[in-house]
């Protein structure tokens, strides 16, 4: 599952024009975030974008594999080669990430002594 630092640098350079894009290592993969919402992940030098009902068919039609059990799908190689697609596909994933309901953090109840 290791990610080559050079590949991660390439991904971040490609996605930087899309906004406030950051990444961080998480459980052997890298999460890629825009304005705090995770819209992509990188595992084993493979880029995956978040999909929901609005864009999942694109990935299915392209024969992409899902990063199960998460809603992230492998980005087809030809998408990374076409400038228009390099902007459109991640923007749709950013929209999906922003639209996803946020999970509430559980707080621990204090025990009475």
Buried (B, 14 or more C-beta within 10 A) or exposed (E): EEBEEEBBEBBBEBBEEBBEBBBEEEEEBBBBBBEEBBBBBBBEBBBBBBBBEEBBEBBEEBEBEBBEEEBBBBBBEEBBEEEEBBBBBBBBBBBBBBEBEEEEEEEEEEEEE
